[in-house]
Amino acid sequence: MIPQRIRELEAYKTEVTPASVRLSSNEFPYDFPEEIKQKVLEELKKVPLNKYPDPEARELKEILADFFGIKEENLTLGNGSDELIYYLSIAVGELYMPVYIPVPTFPMYEISAKVLGRPVVKVQLGENFDIDLEKSLELIEKEKPVLGYFAYPNNPTGNLFSRKKVEEIRDKGVFCVIDEAYYHYSGETFLEDALSREDTVVLRTLSKIGMASLRVGILIGKEEIISEINKVRLPFNITYPSQVIAKVLLTEGREFLMEKIDEVIRERERLFEEMKKIEGVEVFPSKANFLLFRTPYPAHAVYQELLKRDVLVRNVSYMEGLQKCLRVSVGKPEENDRFLEALQESVMFLSRSL
Ligand SMILES: Cc1ncc(COP(=O)(O)O)c(C=O)c1O
């Protein structure tokens, strides 16, 4: 009874290997301070656990609209942006119409399309991990995809695609989903386009700014688009506790959050400079909260050596064009120091033993 397209899929895997320095999932390195958590507990106590939440999450939407400088009618929420990616793959274009995905990138775009049986047009990134426009336009002409996913900045490469190239692809009739999961680390956005055009939406998430546990993703677009996507949305998809906690954290915790985001950006730049100094390590510039790097050694060997030193990173060498590459999330300064020391030792060890 289960069709082949589902049987061929692999369940989404995440890194669960134990380690004391965990830099594998691009999480925010800081939890909120005690006094803010206390406020969260007080608010949670008031939640009637026997009741459904507000299906529209109106109070949270009001706060999020203010946080992003937009109007409430221009956003809808998902149980993480993952859920919104599914909704977009369901709702944009007919299911037989292809989805354009520049790769390597965040795997959920392809997974959501495959679950629905949608054809996928994948185009390998070109120089500096930017979009290969020539090849893209050639394939777009041939395959006629109607929906495109652009992680901006891209995960796991960390760069921003050239805006002009995205626009050229959009000009060919591709509805563009600009996934700005790492927006707070790049400062670059397609928000204006999403608010003024019917062929562009922006995705944001609370996951990369300290609230991954809540599972709140945000879709931003013109009211006409948002109200259509809302018809696909599951009822009560944002839990009552998540709504309440996010409200407290985005108001009482806002100053803390902004300060720490700046610190992560500073640490990213420090990590980049320090990694460049390690012989044999090639590190790529990043506008996100992680860095992609390559060594001359097999990525699984580097991964294992780091793990022996109690540091966990993500081995991304299985992805298209990323042979020998790994990805490290920016942690607290002391975690980054532990990683740098472990990386230095690991490549030195591998240079002698392989
Ligand atoms: C580009 C990108 N989009 C979306 C997500 C998922 O976000 P969420 O936790 O909101 O589902 C991630 C998570 O790593 C990501 O890298």
PDBQT file of the ligand as one rigid body, heavy atoms in Angstrom, charges set to zero:
ROOT
HETATM    1  C1  LIG A 401      17.881  26.947   5.439  1.00  0.00    +0.000 C 
HETATM    2  C2  LIG A 401      17.057  26.337   6.524  1.00  0.00    +0.000 A 
HETATM    3  N1  LIG A 401      15.728  26.447   6.475  1.00  0.00    +0.000 NA
HETATM    4  C3  LIG A 401      14.943  25.940   7.430  1.00  0.00    +0.000 A 
HETATM    5  C4  LIG A 401      15.483  25.233   8.507  1.00  0.00    +0.000 A 
HETATM    6  C5  LIG A 401      14.558  24.613   9.500  1.00  0.00    +0.000 C 
HETATM    7  O1  LIG A 401      14.043  25.531  10.350  1.00  0.00    +0.000 OA
HETATM    8  P1  LIG A 401      12.905  25.167  11.406  1.00  0.00    +0.000 P 
HETATM    9  O2  LIG A 401      13.608  24.753  12.654  1.00  0.00    +0.000 OA
HETATM   10  O3  LIG A 401      12.153  26.443  11.557  1.00  0.00    +0.000 OA
HETATM   11  O4  LIG A 401      12.051  24.062  10.845  1.00  0.00    +0.000 OA
HETATM   12  C6  LIG A 401      16.862  25.088   8.600  1.00  0.00    +0.000 A 
HETATM   13  C7  LIG A 401      17.432  24.332   9.711  1.00  0.00    +0.000 C 
HETATM   14  O5  LIG A 401      18.551  23.968   9.789  1.00  0.00    +0.000 OA
HETATM   15  C8  LIG A 401      17.664  25.635   7.580  1.00  0.00    +0.000 A 
HETATM   16  O6  LIG A 401      18.985  25.505   7.600  1.00  0.00    +0.000 OA
ENDROOT
TORSDOF 0
